[in-house]
């Protein structure tokens, strides 16, 4: 099968490309190699080299999902399936640059959908976010109320609606995937667990925003496996929570990292950050029943693997 992966150089996307290539699929990648101001160009290049270390020959197009010509070039591979991960990657980044951030998320998605419509693509997989729910409690299912509390969540939800519109209007089959708290080897330094690890490894104070807030942290390999299952499944036109299905408080996560690293760091709770919602465990029953999705990596095991990579 021919599959186009947008954001294929990214943390999750690179895993998907590697796994799909190993399965024998023909993969094309569209990525703009943007650092979004969170990492130096030199460090980003090193990170990309590591992420692509096991790639076979992959057709790569350097470009942005908001650019019609770039997307047209990528679609010359005539994909059967498009997996769309390319996006401004953080709520904070989108909040700081909302005009470009929302255009990237919503406009980029529409640009791809328009090309899917005219290229008879069989399935469009949109990687959204658990941020679309806003504040949520344990057991939140895919049909729960969606009340985003930040611009990133609003943009992702708007993009989801465009995906559904193109299905109802033009018959494009889709799957929407909502990950949460993805972590593991190959991640950037500005993510919450990355920050905890680096501060612990330097015996520095770990600042936690609302230590009681719980996140459904999911190991990157499990996230990639879930997205692939959504892409290759005959089941279409549904949304899926692809997470570990087991939330951990930020304070507990910091404590586990301190113990794992043998750090002398202390924890300071700086209070809630309005940019981020109160969260909990997402219900993954639908993904288990319809896709055969099953997260394999427990949080403690995932932290150990991540620490081994960081050292």
C-alpha positions as CSV (number, residue, x, y, z in Angstrom):
1,X,0.0,0.0,0.0
2,X,1.2,3.6,-0.7
3,X,1.0,5.8,2.3
4,X,1.8,9.5,2.7
5,X,2.9,10.6,6.2
6,X,2.9,14.3,7.0
7,X,5.2,15.2,9.8
8,X,7.1,12.1,9.1
9,X,10.3,13.5,10.6
10,X,8.5,14.1,13.9
11,X,8.6,12.2,17.2
12,X,5.6,10.0,16.4
13,X,5.7,10.3,12.7
14,X,9.2,8.9,12.4
15,X,8.1,5.8,14.3
16,X,5.2,5.3,12.0
17,X,7.3,5.6,8.9
18,X,9.8,3.0,10.3
19,X,7.1,0.5,11.3
20,X,5.1,0.9,8.0
21,X,8.3,0.5,5.9
22,X,9.2,-2.7,7.8
23,X,5.7,-4.0,7.0
24,X,6.5,-3.6,3.3
25,X,4.4,-0.5,2.5
26,X,5.6,2.3,0.1
27,X,6.1,5.4,2.2
28,X,6.3,9.1,1.3
29,X,7.0,11.8,3.8
30,X,6.0,15.5,3.8
31,X,7.7,17.6,6.5
32,X,9.0,21.2,6.8
33,X,11.8,20.3,9.3
34,X,10.7,23.2,11.5
35,X,12.2,23.6,15.0
36,X,9.4,25.9,16.3
37,X,11.9,27.7,18.4
38,X,12.2,24.9,21.0
39,X,15.5,23.4,19.8
40,X,18.6,24.5,17.9
41,X,19.0,23.7,14.2
42,X,22.1,21.6,15.0
43,X,20.3,19.6,17.8
44,X,17.3,19.1,15.5
45,X,19.5,17.7,12.8
46,X,21.0,15.2,15.2
47,X,17.5,14.2,16.4
48,X,16.3,13.7,12.9
49,X,19.3,11.5,12.1
50,X,18.5,9.3,15.1
51,X,14.8,9.1,14.3
52,X,15.6,8.0,10.7
53,X,18.4,5.6,11.6
54,X,16.3,2.5,10.6
55,X,14.5,4.0,7.6
56,X,14.9,2.2,4.3
57,X,14.5,4.2,1.2
58,X,11.6,6.7,1.8
59,X,10.5,9.3,-0.7
60,X,10.8,12.6,1.1
61,X,9.3,16.0,0.2
62,X,10.5,19.0,2.1
63,X,7.6,21.4,2.5
64,X,4.7,22.7,4.5
65,X,1.1,21.3,4.6
66,X,-0.3,24.8,4.1
67,X,1.5,25.2,0.8
68,X,-0.5,23.9,-2.2
69,X,2.5,23.2,-4.4
70,X,4.3,21.3,-1.6
71,X,1.3,19.1,-1.0
72,X,0.7,18.6,-4.7
73,X,4.3,17.4,-5.0
74,X,3.8,15.0,-2.1
75,X,0.6,13.6,-3.7
76,X,2.5,12.7,-6.9
77,X,3.2,9.4,-5.0
78,X,-0.6,8.8,-5.5
79,X,-1.2,7.6,-1.9
80,X,-3.9,5.2,-0.9
81,X,-3.8,6.4,2.7
82,X,-2.7,9.8,4.2
83,X,-1.7,9.9,7.8
84,X,-1.6,13.5,8.9
85,X,0.5,14.4,11.9
86,X,2.2,17.6,10.7
87,X,1.1,20.4,13.1
88,X,2.3,23.0,15.5
89,X,3.2,20.6,18.2
90,X,2.4,22.3,21.5
91,X,-0.5,24.3,23.1
92,X,2.1,26.8,24.3
93,X,3.5,27.3,20.8
94,X,0.1,27.8,19.2
95,X,-0.9,30.1,22.0
96,X,2.2,32.3,21.4
97,X,1.5,32.4,17.7
98,X,-2.2,31.8,17.2
99,X,-2.5,33.1,13.7
100,X,0.1,30.9,12.2
101,X,-0.7,28.0,14.6
102,X,-4.4,27.8,13.7
103,X,-3.7,28.2,10.0
104,X,-1.1,25.4,10.2
105,X,-3.6,23.0,12.0
106,X,-6.8,23.9,10.3
107,X,-5.6,25.3,6.9
108,X,-3.1,22.5,6.5
109,X,-5.7,19.9,7.2
110,X,-8.1,21.4,4.7
111,X,-5.3,21.6,2.1
112,X,-4.7,17.9,2.4
113,X,-8.3,17.0,2.4
114,X,-8.9,18.9,-0.8
115,X,-6.1,17.0,-2.5
116,X,-7.5,13.7,-1.1
117,X,-10.8,14.6,-2.6
118,X,-9.3,15.1,-6.1
119,X,-6.9,12.1,-5.8
120,X,-9.4,9.5,-4.7
121,X,-7.5,8.7,-1.5
122,X,-9.1,5.7,0.3
123,X,-8.6,6.9,3.9
124,X,-7.5,10.1,5.7
125,X,-6.1,9.6,9.2
126,X,-6.1,12.8,11.3
127,X,-3.9,12.8,14.4
128,X,-5.8,15.1,16.8
129,X,-5.3,15.5,20.5
130,X,-6.9,14.8,23.8
131,X,-6.8,18.6,24.3
132,X,-10.1,18.7,22.3
133,X,-12.0,17.6,25.4
134,X,-10.8,20.4,27.6
135,X,-11.1,19.5,31.3
136,X,-12.1,15.8,31.6
137,X,-12.3,13.1,34.2
138,X,-11.5,9.4,34.2
139,X,-13.3,7.2,31.7
140,X,-13.8,9.9,29.1
141,X,-15.1,8.3,25.9
142,X,-14.8,9.6,22.3
143,X,-18.4,10.9,22.3
144,X,-17.9,13.0,25.4
145,X,-18.5,16.8,25.3
146,X,-15.7,18.7,23.7
147,X,-14.9,22.0,25.4
148,X,-11.3,23.0,24.7
149,X,-9.7,25.5,27.1
150,X,-6.9,26.6,24.8
151,X,-6.4,27.6,21.2
152,X,-4.5,24.4,20.3
153,X,-7.5,22.3,21.4
154,X,-9.9,24.6,19.6
155,X,-7.8,24.3,16.4
156,X,-7.6,20.6,16.6
157,X,-11.4,20.3,17.1
158,X,-12.0,22.6,14.2
159,X,-9.8,20.4,12.0
160,X,-11.7,17.3,13.2
161,X,-14.9,19.0,12.0
162,X,-13.4,19.7,8.6
163,X,-12.4,16.0,8.3
164,X,-16.0,15.0,9.1
165,X,-17.3,17.6,6.6
166,X,-15.2,16.2,3.8
167,X,-16.6,12.7,4.6
168,X,-20.2,13.8,4.6
169,X,-19.8,16.1,1.6
170,X,-17.3,14.2,-0.6
171,X,-17.2,10.6,0.8
172,X,-13.6,10.7,2.1
173,X,-13.2,7.9,4.7
174,X,-11.4,8.9,7.8
175,X,-10.1,7.9,11.2
176,X,-9.5,10.5,13.9
177,X,-6.9,9.6,16.6
178,X,-6.6,11.4,19.9
179,X,-3.3,10.7,21.7
180,X,-2.3,11.9,25.1
181,X,1.0,12.6,26.9
182,X,3.2,10.8,24.4
183,X,6.8,10.3,25.6
184,X,9.9,8.2,25.0
185,X,13.2,8.1,23.1
186,X,13.6,10.7,20.4
187,X,11.4,13.4,22.0
188,X,12.3,17.0,22.2
189,X,13.7,18.7,25.3
190,X,10.7,21.0,26.0
191,X,8.2,18.3,26.8
192,X,7.1,17.8,30.4
193,X,8.8,14.4,31.1
194,X,11.8,15.5,29.2
195,X,12.1,18.5,31.5
196,X,11.7,16.4,34.6
197,X,14.4,14.0,33.4
198,X,16.9,16.6,32.5
199,X,16.4,18.5,35.8
200,X,16.6,15.3,37.8
201,X,19.8,14.3,36.0
202,X,21.4,17.6,36.9
203,X,20.0,17.5,40.5
204,X,18.0,20.6,39.8
205,X,14.6,21.6,41.3
206,X,11.7,20.1,39.3
207,X,8.9,22.6,38.9
208,X,5.5,21.0,38.5
209,X,2.4,22.9,37.4
210,X,-0.4,21.4,39.6
211,X,1.1,18.2,40.8
212,X,-2.3,16.6,41.3
213,X,-3.2,16.9,37.6
214,X,-3.2,13.5,36.0
215,X,-2.0,12.7,32.5
216,X,-2.6,9.6,30.5
217,X,1.1,9.2,29.5
218,X,1.5,6.9,26.5
219,X,4.8,5.4,25.3
220,X,5.6,6.5,21.8
221,X,5.7,3.0,20.3
222,X,2.2,2.3,21.6
223,X,0.9,5.5,20.1
224,X,2.5,4.7,16.7
225,X,1.0,1.2,16.8
226,X,-2.5,2.6,17.5
227,X,-2.3,5.1,14.6
228,X,-1.1,2.4,12.2
229,X,-4.0,0.2,13.2
230,X,-6.4,3.0,12.6
231,X,-4.8,3.6,9.2
232,X,-4.9,0.0,8.0
233,X,-8.2,-1.1,9.5
234,X,-11.3,-1.6,7.5
235,X,-13.1,0.3,10.2
236,X,-13.6,3.9,9.1
237,X,-15.3,7.2,10.0
238,X,-14.8,6.9,13.8
239,X,-12.7,8.7,16.4
240,X,-10.3,6.8,18.7
241,X,-8.6,7.5,22.0
242,X,-5.1,6.0,21.6
243,X,-3.5,6.2,25.0
244,X,-2.2,4.0,27.8
245,X,-5.6,4.0,29.5
246,X,-4.0,4.8,32.9
247,X,-3.3,8.3,34.1
248,X,-0.5,9.3,36.5
249,X,-0.3,12.6,38.4
250,X,2.5,15.0,37.5
251,X,3.9,14.8,41.0
252,X,4.0,11.0,40.9
253,X,5.7,11.1,37.5
254,X,8.4,13.5,38.9
255,X,8.9,11.3,42.0
256,X,9.3,8.2,39.8
257,X,11.9,10.0,37.7
258,X,13.8,11.2,40.8
259,X,13.9,7.6,42.1
260,X,14.9,6.2,38.7
261,X,17.8,8.6,38.2
262,X,18.9,8.5,41.9
263,X,18.6,12.3,41.8
264,X,18.8,14.7,44.7
265,X,16.2,17.0,43.1
266,X,13.3,18.4,45.1
267,X,9.8,19.1,43.7
268,X,8.2,22.5,43.8
269,X,4.5,22.8,42.8
270,X,4.0,26.2,41.0
271,X,0.2,25.8,40.8
272,X,-2.1,25.3,37.9
273,X,-1.3,26.6,34.5
274,X,-4.5,28.0,32.8
275,X,-3.2,26.9,29.4
276,X,-3.6,23.2,30.3
277,X,-6.8,21.4,31.3
278,X,-7.5,19.1,34.3
279,X,-7.1,15.6,32.8
280,X,-7.5,12.0,33.7
281,X,-7.7,8.5,32.1
282,X,-9.2,8.2,28.7
283,X,-11.4,5.3,27.8
284,X,-9.7,3.2,25.1
285,X,-12.4,0.5,24.8
286,X,-13.4,1.5,21.3
287,X,-9.8,1.2,20.0
288,X,-9.4,-2.2,21.7
289,X,-12.7,-3.6,20.4
290,X,-12.6,-2.2,16.8
291,X,-8.9,-1.9,16.0
292,X,-7.4,-4.5,18.2
293,X,-5.3,-1.8,19.9
294,X,-3.5,-2.8,23.1
295,X,-0.9,-0.6,24.8
296,X,2.1,-2.8,25.7
297,X,4.4,-0.5,27.7
298,X,3.6,0.2,31.4
299,X,4.6,3.7,32.6
300,X,7.5,2.5,34.8
301,X,8.9,0.4,31.9
302,X,8.6,3.3,29.5
303,X,10.4,5.7,31.9
304,X,13.3,3.2,32.1
305,X,13.5,3.0,28.4
306,X,13.4,6.7,28.0
307,X,16.1,7.2,30.7
308,X,18.4,4.7,29.0
309,X,18.1,6.7,25.8
310,X,18.8,10.0,27.5
311,X,21.9,8.9,29.3
